[in-house]
Structure formats: C-alpha cells, structure tokens
C-alpha cells in the first residue's frame, strides 16, 4: 500500500501534540532541539489517522518553526541525521522495548526540502490514542525551553495539572532523564537539573511548579513531590510565597 505524502506548503500549522503517556516516561538521549523537533512533528498527526504519512516541508519552514538559532544547512542536516537514529526505550512489566522514532528523513539540498516519516513501530504511542495520553495544547512552550530537562519534566507533569501533584521516585526520574552517573547525588540533581528546569518552566510555560524532597533516609532523598498549578496571577503569588 502506498504511503500518503503530505506537502506542508504552509509549514507547520498545528500546535497540539498527543503522545502516549509512555513517551513522557520513556528513556531517550535526545537533545533539546531533537525533542523540540519530535514534539513539533507529532503535531502533524491527525486525530483519526490510522497510519503514518510522509511529510514534506521546506528547510526554511522547518528551521523557523523550531526557532533554531543556526540556519546553516549542514547543521540542519546533522540534526535530521541524529533524529533518524534516536530511540525511545519503553518499559512494561519488566520488559524494555527500544523503538527507533523515525523511519525516514530525506534532506534535499537542491529543492531545500525535508521529508519526514515516523517508524511504524511507534503507532501504539502516536496513533488513535483513546486514553493514557499526554496532551500538549501548545507546543510553542516546549520550543521556548533551552534545557532538555525542562522539556522532559514539563511533559511528565503537564497532564497532572488537574490532580495538582505528582510524586516521582528519584531513581526512576534519573533513568527517565538519562542523567549521567556524576548526578547520582541529590544535591547535583537539584542544582543542575531541577532548579534550572523548573525556573524555565515557570517563566516560559502555562504551568507553575514547586517541589519538595520526600522520604529522606539517612540523608538520601528517595522521592520528589511536585506541585502543579495552572498559571494565574493567584497561583504565581502562592508559588512565590512557598510550598
């Protein structure tokens, strides 16, 4: 069966992304720009799509929509090359599956076009999602973040805003974020990951987050409890006043 080809003559026009919740907790080594590209590309998928199309977009539109500071053709080509190799590692019932995210990137230097197609193995995580999915109504917030940790934590917490909180095991969080071994100490995680990421999220997105360490055992933090609020003037004042 022939793959549907969609020519994006106006570039990316959608802002809403739907991905399975497993994507938010998956392990991945994507950089900030690669994560931005993934979430922007996910906005191309329509609610009723039952298979992936090929999307063709101009390099100019690709660069401008992602807000890339470097418009050098070689940089964009390298970004696509790295995206083509990136994976999500998803665990279920003690079994880890590794999925390559994209099956195709074509970089046409003559026509200045990029062709993108998701890997069919990603269907359960991107197509026909009925429940247990993360809805990002405005991908523009993700594109504002400079830190890959801000992007990952934002997507981890976004769908918990109605509950108002989420408790995450510190070891599990470290694995999700693929933190280096040098960050095993909570102090490093707090100073190099949590504080900078939450500062970005609170300044640039539609939610406000505070947190506290839970279950200290012999000086070791076992859990982080995040408190999540929709951004309003009153919630900002509450956050600034403390937990």
ChimeraX commands (.cxc) that place a marker at each C-alpha (Angstrom):
marker #1 position 0.00,0.00,0.00 radius 0.5
marker #1 position 1.38,3.38,-1.00 radius 0.5
marker #1 position 2.27,5.82,1.76 radius 0.5
marker #1 position 0.32,9.05,1.76 radius 0.5
marker #1 position 2.51,12.07,1.08 radius 0.5
marker #1 position 1.53,15.39,2.67 radius 0.5
marker #1 position 3.13,18.53,1.27 radius 0.5
marker #1 position 3.29,21.15,4.02 radius 0.5
marker #1 position 3.09,24.21,1.79 radius 0.5
marker #1 position 2.47,26.46,4.78 radius 0.5
marker #1 position 4.91,24.68,7.05 radius 0.5
marker #1 position 3.81,23.52,10.50 radius 0.5
marker #1 position 0.36,24.97,11.20 radius 0.5
marker #1 position -0.77,22.89,14.19 radius 0.5
marker #1 position 0.26,23.46,17.80 radius 0.5
marker #1 position -1.35,20.50,19.59 radius 0.5
marker #1 position 0.50,17.27,20.29 radius 0.5
marker #1 position -0.87,13.94,21.54 radius 0.5
marker #1 position 1.53,11.21,22.61 radius 0.5
marker #1 position 1.01,8.11,24.75 radius 0.5
marker #1 position 1.89,8.67,28.40 radius 0.5
marker #1 position 4.64,6.06,27.97 radius 0.5
marker #1 position 6.53,8.56,25.81 radius 0.5
marker #1 position 6.73,11.03,28.69 radius 0.5
marker #1 position 8.37,8.44,30.95 radius 0.5
marker #1 position 10.49,6.73,28.29 radius 0.5
marker #1 position 14.24,6.83,28.29 radius 0.5
marker #1 position 15.76,8.85,25.47 radius 0.5
marker #1 position 19.03,10.62,24.80 radius 0.5
marker #1 position 17.56,13.30,22.56 radius 0.5
marker #1 position 18.94,16.81,22.86 radius 0.5
marker #1 position 16.70,19.82,23.45 radius 0.5
marker #1 position 16.49,20.61,19.73 radius 0.5
marker #1 position 15.76,16.98,18.89 radius 0.5
marker #1 position 12.95,16.88,21.46 radius 0.5
marker #1 position 11.53,20.12,20.05 radius 0.5
marker #1 position 11.58,18.60,16.57 radius 0.5
marker #1 position 9.91,15.39,17.77 radius 0.5
marker #1 position 7.04,17.19,19.51 radius 0.5
marker #1 position 6.55,19.60,16.61 radius 0.5
marker #1 position 6.47,16.70,14.14 radius 0.5
marker #1 position 3.93,14.92,16.35 radius 0.5
marker #1 position 1.51,17.82,15.76 radius 0.5
marker #1 position 1.26,16.68,12.12 radius 0.5
marker #1 position -0.66,13.55,13.15 radius 0.5
marker #1 position -4.42,13.95,12.82 radius 0.5
marker #1 position -6.81,12.56,15.42 radius 0.5
marker #1 position -8.29,9.95,13.07 radius 0.5
marker #1 position -5.06,8.88,11.34 radius 0.5
marker #1 position -4.58,5.12,11.41 radius 0.5
marker #1 position -1.22,5.09,9.65 radius 0.5
marker #1 position 1.73,7.41,9.24 radius 0.5
marker #1 position 2.11,9.66,6.23 radius 0.5
marker #1 position 5.27,11.14,4.77 radius 0.5
marker #1 position 5.50,14.86,5.38 radius 0.5
marker #1 position 7.43,17.20,3.12 radius 0.5
marker #1 position 8.42,20.60,4.47 radius 0.5
marker #1 position 10.80,23.30,3.31 radius 0.5
marker #1 position 14.03,23.59,5.24 radius 0.5
marker #1 position 13.22,27.27,5.81 radius 0.5
marker #1 position 9.85,26.47,7.44 radius 0.5
marker #1 position 11.40,23.65,9.48 radius 0.5
marker #1 position 14.08,25.96,10.88 radius 0.5
marker #1 position 11.78,28.92,11.51 radius 0.5
marker #1 position 9.06,26.92,13.25 radius 0.5
marker #1 position 11.52,25.22,15.58 radius 0.5
marker #1 position 13.15,28.55,16.33 radius 0.5
marker #1 position 16.60,27.20,15.60 radius 0.5
marker #1 position 19.29,29.81,16.05 radius 0.5
marker #1 position 21.55,28.15,13.50 radius 0.5
marker #1 position 20.13,28.12,9.97 radius 0.5
marker #1 position 23.26,26.61,8.49 radius 0.5
marker #1 position 22.28,23.83,6.08 radius 0.5
marker #1 position 24.90,21.44,7.44 radius 0.5
marker #1 position 23.63,21.89,10.99 radius 0.5
marker #1 position 20.03,21.15,9.97 radius 0.5
marker #1 position 21.18,18.09,8.01 radius 0.5
marker #1 position 23.11,16.86,11.06 radius 0.5
marker #1 position 20.04,17.41,13.23 radius 0.5
marker #1 position 17.96,15.27,10.88 radius 0.5
marker #1 position 20.68,12.61,10.78 radius 0.5
marker #1 position 20.72,12.41,14.58 radius 0.5
marker #1 position 16.91,12.33,14.78 radius 0.5
marker #1 position 16.87,9.38,12.39 radius 0.5
marker #1 position 18.94,7.41,14.90 radius 0.5
marker #1 position 17.14,8.41,18.08 radius 0.5
marker #1 position 15.07,5.98,20.13 radius 0.5
marker #1 position 12.58,5.72,22.96 radius 0.5
marker #1 position 13.13,2.95,25.50 radius 0.5
marker #1 position 9.77,1.97,26.98 radius 0.5
marker #1 position 9.37,-0.40,29.94 radius 0.5
marker #1 position 6.30,-2.50,30.65 radius 0.5
marker #1 position 6.09,-5.34,33.17 radius 0.5
marker #1 position 9.86,-5.55,33.46 radius 0.5
marker #1 position 10.40,-5.74,29.69 radius 0.5
marker #1 position 12.24,-2.95,27.87 radius 0.5
marker #1 position 11.44,-2.29,24.21 radius 0.5
marker #1 position 13.59,0.06,22.17 radius 0.5
marker #1 position 11.85,1.89,19.33 radius 0.5
marker #1 position 13.50,3.92,16.59 radius 0.5
marker #1 position 11.31,7.01,16.33 radius 0.5
marker #1 position 11.57,7.89,12.65 radius 0.5
marker #1 position 11.84,5.54,9.69 radius 0.5
marker #1 position 12.85,8.18,7.20 radius 0.5
marker #1 position 14.47,11.57,6.77 radius 0.5
marker #1 position 15.24,12.84,3.29 radius 0.5
marker #1 position 17.28,16.01,3.00 radius 0.5
marker #1 position 17.01,17.50,-0.50 radius 0.5
marker #1 position 19.63,20.24,-0.79 radius 0.5
marker #1 position 18.60,21.18,-4.35 radius 0.5
marker #1 position 14.91,21.70,-3.62 radius 0.5
marker #1 position 15.57,22.69,0.01 radius 0.5
marker #1 position 13.05,20.17,1.30 radius 0.5
marker #1 position 12.95,17.71,4.21 radius 0.5
marker #1 position 10.83,14.54,4.08 radius 0.5
marker #1 position 9.84,13.03,7.43 radius 0.5
marker #1 position 8.13,9.74,8.33 radius 0.5
marker #1 position 7.56,8.12,11.72 radius 0.5
marker #1 position 8.53,4.50,12.25 radius 0.5
marker #1 position 5.51,2.17,12.14 radius 0.5
marker #1 position 6.62,0.68,15.48 radius 0.5
marker #1 position 5.57,4.00,17.03 radius 0.5
marker #1 position 1.89,3.52,16.08 radius 0.5
marker #1 position 0.73,2.45,19.58 radius 0.5
marker #1 position 2.27,5.60,21.01 radius 0.5
marker #1 position 1.17,8.20,18.46 radius 0.5
marker #1 position -1.91,6.97,16.55 radius 0.5
marker #1 position -5.56,6.61,17.59 radius 0.5
marker #1 position -4.91,7.37,21.24 radius 0.5
marker #1 position -8.05,6.88,23.32 radius 0.5
marker #1 position -6.72,7.17,26.88 radius 0.5
marker #1 position -3.49,7.44,28.85 radius 0.5
marker #1 position -2.04,10.09,26.61 radius 0.5
marker #1 position -0.23,13.36,27.17 radius 0.5
marker #1 position -1.90,16.34,25.54 radius 0.5
marker #1 position 0.27,19.35,24.86 radius 0.5
marker #1 position -2.11,22.02,23.60 radius 0.5
marker #1 position 0.65,24.49,22.83 radius 0.5
marker #1 position 3.94,23.02,21.59 radius 0.5
marker #1 position 5.19,26.61,21.44 radius 0.5
marker #1 position 6.04,26.36,25.15 radius 0.5
marker #1 position 8.32,23.40,24.54 radius 0.5
marker #1 position 10.09,25.32,21.81 radius 0.5
marker #1 position 10.84,28.12,24.28 radius 0.5
marker #1 position 12.83,25.85,26.58 radius 0.5
marker #1 position 16.60,25.73,26.28 radius 0.5
marker #1 position 17.09,22.74,28.57 radius 0.5
marker #1 position 16.19,19.20,27.53 radius 0.5
marker #1 position 15.40,18.56,31.19 radius 0.5
marker #1 position 12.80,21.35,31.15 radius 0.5
marker #1 position 11.12,19.70,28.15 radius 0.5
marker #1 position 11.08,16.25,29.76 radius 0.5
marker #1 position 9.84,17.45,33.15 radius 0.5
marker #1 position 7.19,19.65,31.52 radius 0.5
marker #1 position 5.76,16.68,29.60 radius 0.5
marker #1 position 5.99,14.48,32.72 radius 0.5
marker #1 position 3.90,16.90,34.76 radius 0.5
marker #1 position 1.61,18.54,32.21 radius 0.5
marker #1 position -1.23,16.01,32.45 radius 0.5
marker #1 position -1.12,16.01,36.24 radius 0.5
marker #1 position -2.14,19.67,36.50 radius 0.5
marker #1 position -5.76,18.73,37.36 radius 0.5
marker #1 position -4.59,16.44,40.17 radius 0.5
marker #1 position -2.24,19.18,41.31 radius 0.5
marker #1 position 0.70,16.98,42.23 radius 0.5
marker #1 position 2.87,14.07,41.16 radius 0.5
marker #1 position 5.28,12.01,43.23 radius 0.5
marker #1 position 8.28,10.60,41.37 radius 0.5
marker #1 position 10.94,8.24,42.65 radius 0.5
marker #1 position 14.32,9.97,42.31 radius 0.5
marker #1 position 16.00,6.87,40.88 radius 0.5
marker #1 position 13.23,6.45,38.29 radius 0.5
marker #1 position 13.47,10.15,37.38 radius 0.5
marker #1 position 17.23,9.83,36.88 radius 0.5
marker #1 position 16.69,6.92,34.50 radius 0.5
marker #1 position 13.92,8.72,32.58 radius 0.5
marker #1 position 16.15,11.74,32.08 radius 0.5
marker #1 position 19.22,9.60,31.36 radius 0.5
marker #1 position 21.24,11.57,33.89 radius 0.5
marker #1 position 25.00,10.95,33.96 radius 0.5
marker #1 position 26.40,8.95,36.87 radius 0.5
marker #1 position 28.00,12.12,38.23 radius 0.5
marker #1 position 24.46,13.34,39.01 radius 0.5
marker #1 position 23.67,10.42,41.33 radius 0.5
marker #1 position 23.81,12.71,44.37 radius 0.5
marker #1 position 20.52,14.53,45.01 radius 0.5
marker #1 position 22.38,17.81,45.50 radius 0.5
marker #1 position 23.65,17.66,41.90 radius 0.5
marker #1 position 20.18,16.75,40.60 radius 0.5
marker #1 position 18.63,19.65,42.50 radius 0.5
marker #1 position 21.21,22.23,41.41 radius 0.5
marker #1 position 21.87,21.09,37.83 radius 0.5
marker #1 position 18.53,19.64,36.78 radius 0.5
marker #1 position 15.52,20.53,38.92 radius 0.5
marker #1 position 16.21,24.18,39.74 radius 0.5
marker #1 position 17.19,25.30,36.20 radius 0.5
marker #1 position 14.41,23.24,34.56 radius 0.5
marker #1 position 11.65,24.46,36.85 radius 0.5
marker #1 position 12.84,28.05,36.51 radius 0.5
marker #1 position 12.37,27.76,32.74 radius 0.5
marker #1 position 9.00,26.03,33.04 radius 0.5
marker #1 position 7.68,28.61,35.49 radius 0.5
marker #1 position 8.88,31.53,33.39 radius 0.5
marker #1 position 8.02,30.30,29.91 radius 0.5
marker #1 position 5.06,27.89,30.07 radius 0.5
marker #1 position 1.41,27.71,31.09 radius 0.5
marker #1 position 2.00,25.87,34.38 radius 0.5
marker #1 position 3.77,26.68,37.64 radius 0.5
marker #1 position 5.68,24.01,39.55 radius 0.5
marker #1 position 7.15,23.80,43.01 radius 0.5
marker #1 position 8.63,20.71,44.66 radius 0.5
marker #1 position 9.98,19.22,47.83 radius 0.5
marker #1 position 12.14,16.23,48.66 radius 0.5
marker #1 position 10.34,13.32,50.31 radius 0.5
marker #1 position 11.33,10.33,52.44 radius 0.5
marker #1 position 14.85,11.34,53.44 radius 0.5
marker #1 position 16.52,8.17,54.72 radius 0.5
marker #1 position 19.98,8.52,56.26 radius 0.5
marker #1 position 20.44,11.70,54.28 radius 0.5
marker #1 position 19.27,10.18,50.99 radius 0.5
marker #1 position 16.27,11.59,49.11 radius 0.5
marker #1 position 14.03,8.85,47.71 radius 0.5
marker #1 position 11.15,10.82,46.14 radius 0.5
marker #1 position 10.37,14.23,44.71 radius 0.5
marker #1 position 6.85,15.55,45.20 radius 0.5
marker #1 position 5.94,18.07,42.51 radius 0.5
marker #1 position 3.09,20.52,42.96 radius 0.5
marker #1 position 1.49,21.70,39.70 radius 0.5
marker #1 position -0.77,24.69,39.08 radius 0.5
marker #1 position -2.22,26.35,36.03 radius 0.5
marker #1 position -0.60,29.72,35.60 radius 0.5
marker #1 position -2.73,32.54,37.00 radius 0.5
marker #1 position -1.82,35.64,38.99 radius 0.5
marker #1 position -3.01,33.98,42.22 radius 0.5
marker #1 position -1.07,30.75,41.72 radius 0.5
marker #1 position 2.06,32.76,40.93 radius 0.5
marker #1 position 1.72,34.60,44.23 radius 0.5
marker #1 position 1.17,31.30,46.06 radius 0.5
marker #1 position 4.25,29.76,44.45 radius 0.5
marker #1 position 6.40,32.75,45.29 radius 0.5
marker #1 position 5.21,32.55,48.91 radius 0.5
marker #1 position 6.43,28.95,49.17 radius 0.5
marker #1 position 5.00,25.40,49.18 radius 0.5
marker link #1:1,2 radius 0.2
marker link #1:2,3 radius 0.2
marker link #1:3,4 radius 0.2
marker link #1:4,5 radius 0.2
marker link #1:5,6 radius 0.2
marker link #1:6,7 radius 0.2
marker link #1:7,8 radius 0.2
marker link #1:8,9 radius 0.2
marker link #1:9,10 radius 0.2
marker link #1:10,11 radius 0.2
marker link #1:11,12 radius 0.2
marker link #1:12,13 radius 0.2
marker link #1:13,14 radius 0.2
marker link #1:14,15 radius 0.2
marker link #1:15,16 radius 0.2
marker link #1:16,17 radius 0.2
marker link #1:17,18 radius 0.2
marker link #1:18,19 radius 0.2
marker link #1:19,20 radius 0.2
marker link #1:20,21 radius 0.2
marker link #1:21,22 radius 0.2
marker link #1:22,23 radius 0.2
marker link #1:23,24 radius 0.2
marker link #1:24,25 radius 0.2
marker link #1:25,26 radius 0.2
marker link #1:26,27 radius 0.2
marker link #1:27,28 radius 0.2
marker link #1:28,29 radius 0.2
marker link #1:29,30 radius 0.2
marker link #1:30,31 radius 0.2
marker link #1:31,32 radius 0.2
marker link #1:32,33 radius 0.2
marker link #1:33,34 radius 0.2
marker link #1:34,35 radius 0.2
marker link #1:35,36 radius 0.2
marker link #1:36,37 radius 0.2
marker link #1:37,38 radius 0.2
marker link #1:38,39 radius 0.2
marker link #1:39,40 radius 0.2
marker link #1:40,41 radius 0.2
marker link #1:41,42 radius 0.2
marker link #1:42,43 radius 0.2
marker link #1:43,44 radius 0.2
marker link #1:44,45 radius 0.2
marker link #1:45,46 radius 0.2
marker link #1:46,47 radius 0.2
marker link #1:47,48 radius 0.2
marker link #1:48,49 radius 0.2
marker link #1:49,50 radius 0.2
marker link #1:50,51 radius 0.2
marker link #1:51,52 radius 0.2
marker link #1:52,53 radius 0.2
marker link #1:53,54 radius 0.2
marker link #1:54,55 radius 0.2
marker link #1:55,56 radius 0.2
marker link #1:56,57 radius 0.2
marker link #1:57,58 radius 0.2
marker link #1:58,59 radius 0.2
marker link #1:59,60 radius 0.2
marker link #1:60,61 radius 0.2
marker link #1:61,62 radius 0.2
marker link #1:62,63 radius 0.2
marker link #1:63,64 radius 0.2
marker link #1:64,65 radius 0.2
marker link #1:65,66 radius 0.2
marker link #1:66,67 radius 0.2
marker link #1:67,68 radius 0.2
marker link #1:68,69 radius 0.2
marker link #1:69,70 radius 0.2
marker link #1:70,71 radius 0.2
marker link #1:71,72 radius 0.2
marker link #1:72,73 radius 0.2
marker link #1:73,74 radius 0.2
marker link #1:74,75 radius 0.2
marker link #1:75,76 radius 0.2
marker link #1:76,77 radius 0.2
marker link #1:77,78 radius 0.2
marker link #1:78,79 radius 0.2
marker link #1:79,80 radius 0.2
marker link #1:80,81 radius 0.2
marker link #1:81,82 radius 0.2
marker link #1:82,83 radius 0.2
marker link #1:83,84 radius 0.2
marker link #1:84,85 radius 0.2
marker link #1:85,86 radius 0.2
marker link #1:86,87 radius 0.2
marker link #1:87,88 radius 0.2
marker link #1:88,89 radius 0.2
marker link #1:89,90 radius 0.2
marker link #1:90,91 radius 0.2
marker link #1:91,92 radius 0.2
marker link #1:92,93 radius 0.2
marker link #1:93,94 radius 0.2
marker link #1:94,95 radius 0.2
marker link #1:95,96 radius 0.2
marker link #1:96,97 radius 0.2
marker link #1:97,98 radius 0.2
marker link #1:98,99 radius 0.2
marker link #1:99,100 radius 0.2
marker link #1:100,101 radius 0.2
marker link #1:101,102 radius 0.2
marker link #1:102,103 radius 0.2
marker link #1:103,104 radius 0.2
marker link #1:104,105 radius 0.2
marker link #1:105,106 radius 0.2
marker link #1:106,107 radius 0.2
marker link #1:107,108 radius 0.2
marker link #1:108,109 radius 0.2
marker link #1:109,110 radius 0.2
marker link #1:110,111 radius 0.2
marker link #1:111,112 radius 0.2
marker link #1:112,113 radius 0.2
marker link #1:113,114 radius 0.2
marker link #1:114,115 radius 0.2
marker link #1:115,116 radius 0.2
marker link #1:116,117 radius 0.2
marker link #1:117,118 radius 0.2
marker link #1:118,119 radius 0.2
marker link #1:119,120 radius 0.2
marker link #1:120,121 radius 0.2
marker link #1:121,122 radius 0.2
marker link #1:122,123 radius 0.2
marker link #1:123,124 radius 0.2
marker link #1:124,125 radius 0.2
marker link #1:125,126 radius 0.2
marker link #1:126,127 radius 0.2
marker link #1:127,128 radius 0.2
marker link #1:128,129 radius 0.2
marker link #1:129,130 radius 0.2
marker link #1:130,131 radius 0.2
marker link #1:131,132 radius 0.2
marker link #1:132,133 radius 0.2
marker link #1:133,134 radius 0.2
marker link #1:134,135 radius 0.2
marker link #1:135,136 radius 0.2
marker link #1:136,137 radius 0.2
marker link #1:137,138 radius 0.2
marker link #1:138,139 radius 0.2
marker link #1:139,140 radius 0.2
marker link #1:140,141 radius 0.2
marker link #1:141,142 radius 0.2
marker link #1:142,143 radius 0.2
marker link #1:143,144 radius 0.2
marker link #1:144,145 radius 0.2
marker link #1:145,146 radius 0.2
marker link #1:146,147 radius 0.2
marker link #1:147,148 radius 0.2
marker link #1:148,149 radius 0.2
marker link #1:149,150 radius 0.2
marker link #1:150,151 radius 0.2
marker link #1:151,152 radius 0.2
marker link #1:152,153 radius 0.2
marker link #1:153,154 radius 0.2
marker link #1:154,155 radius 0.2
marker link #1:155,156 radius 0.2
marker link #1:156,157 radius 0.2
marker link #1:157,158 radius 0.2
marker link #1:158,159 radius 0.2
marker link #1:159,160 radius 0.2
marker link #1:160,161 radius 0.2
marker link #1:161,162 radius 0.2
marker link #1:162,163 radius 0.2
marker link #1:163,164 radius 0.2
marker link #1:164,165 radius 0.2
marker link #1:165,166 radius 0.2
marker link #1:166,167 radius 0.2
marker link #1:167,168 radius 0.2
marker link #1:168,169 radius 0.2
marker link #1:169,170 radius 0.2
marker link #1:170,171 radius 0.2
marker link #1:171,172 radius 0.2
marker link #1:172,173 radius 0.2
marker link #1:173,174 radius 0.2
marker link #1:174,175 radius 0.2
marker link #1:175,176 radius 0.2
marker link #1:176,177 radius 0.2
marker link #1:177,178 radius 0.2
marker link #1:178,179 radius 0.2
marker link #1:179,180 radius 0.2
marker link #1:180,181 radius 0.2
marker link #1:181,182 radius 0.2
marker link #1:182,183 radius 0.2
marker link #1:183,184 radius 0.2
marker link #1:184,185 radius 0.2
marker link #1:185,186 radius 0.2
marker link #1:186,187 radius 0.2
marker link #1:187,188 radius 0.2
marker link #1:188,189 radius 0.2
marker link #1:189,190 radius 0.2
marker link #1:190,191 radius 0.2
marker link #1:191,192 radius 0.2
marker link #1:192,193 radius 0.2
marker link #1:193,194 radius 0.2
marker link #1:194,195 radius 0.2
marker link #1:195,196 radius 0.2
marker link #1:196,197 radius 0.2
marker link #1:197,198 radius 0.2
marker link #1:198,199 radius 0.2
marker link #1:199,200 radius 0.2
marker link #1:200,201 radius 0.2
marker link #1:201,202 radius 0.2
marker link #1:202,203 radius 0.2
marker link #1:203,204 radius 0.2
marker link #1:204,205 radius 0.2
marker link #1:205,206 radius 0.2
marker link #1:206,207 radius 0.2
marker link #1:207,208 radius 0.2
marker link #1:208,209 radius 0.2
marker link #1:209,210 radius 0.2
marker link #1:210,211 radius 0.2
marker link #1:211,212 radius 0.2
marker link #1:212,213 radius 0.2
marker link #1:213,214 radius 0.2
marker link #1:214,215 radius 0.2
marker link #1:215,216 radius 0.2
marker link #1:216,217 radius 0.2
marker link #1:217,218 radius 0.2
marker link #1:218,219 radius 0.2
marker link #1:219,220 radius 0.2
marker link #1:220,221 radius 0.2
marker link #1:221,222 radius 0.2
marker link #1:222,223 radius 0.2
marker link #1:223,224 radius 0.2
marker link #1:224,225 radius 0.2
marker link #1:225,226 radius 0.2
marker link #1:226,227 radius 0.2
marker link #1:227,228 radius 0.2
marker link #1:228,229 radius 0.2
marker link #1:229,230 radius 0.2
marker link #1:230,231 radius 0.2
marker link #1:231,232 radius 0.2
marker link #1:232,233 radius 0.2
marker link #1:233,234 radius 0.2
marker link #1:234,235 radius 0.2
marker link #1:235,236 radius 0.2
marker link #1:236,237 radius 0.2
marker link #1:237,238 radius 0.2
marker link #1:238,239 radius 0.2
marker link #1:239,240 radius 0.2
marker link #1:240,241 radius 0.2
marker link #1:241,242 radius 0.2
marker link #1:242,243 radius 0.2
view
